[in-house]
Amino acid sequence: MARVGAGIALDDERAERRVLELPGAETFAGLPTAVTRVLGEASFGAEARALADAARTLPPADAALDVLAATGTRFRATGVEQLLC
């Protein structure tokens, strides 16, 4: 969200944090200020709406299987090779 201007990245320690580990106290402490800023500055809402508009133009997620099947692509899913036909 931050990359497209629709939010603020708070998680400075994410490079060192394990996947399921909670963010540190410093990250949580920054939440009130970040939320106030995102809700108070119109640019964040405008970018979020633009992102939502773009997402609505994409095919539904369940269409991905049809796309993969049409390509005849082999892929590995849970260690078992499958051919989509």
JOBELVEN-V269584 format. One record per backbone hydrogen bond with DSSP energy under -1.0 kcal/mol. CO is the residue of the C=O (numbers start at 1). NH is the residue of the N-H. E is the energy in kcal/mol with one decimal. If there is no record, write none. Layout:
co: <CO,CO>
nh: <NH,NH>
e: <E,E>
//
This chain:
co: <1,2,10,11,13,13,18,24,25,26,28,30,31,32,33,34,35,36,37,41,42,43,44,45,46,47,48,49,50,51,52,55,60,61,63,64,65,66,67,68,75,77,80,82>
nh: <6,5,12,14,16,17,21,28,29,30,31,34,35,36,37,38,39,40,41,44,46,47,48,49,50,51,52,53,54,55,56,58,63,64,67,68,69,70,71,73,82,80,77,75>
e: <-2.6,-1.2,-1.9,-1.3,-1.4,-1.5,-1.2,-1.8,-2.6,-1.1,-1.2,-2.1,-3.0,-2.2,-2.3,-2.8,-2.5,-1.6,-2.1,-1.2,-2.3,-2.3,-2.2,-2.4,-2.2,-2.3,-2.3,-2.6,-2.2,-2.3,-1.9,-1.3,-1.9,-1.9,-1.9,-2.6,-2.7,-2.1,-1.1,-1.2,-1.9,-2.0,-1.7,-1.4>
//
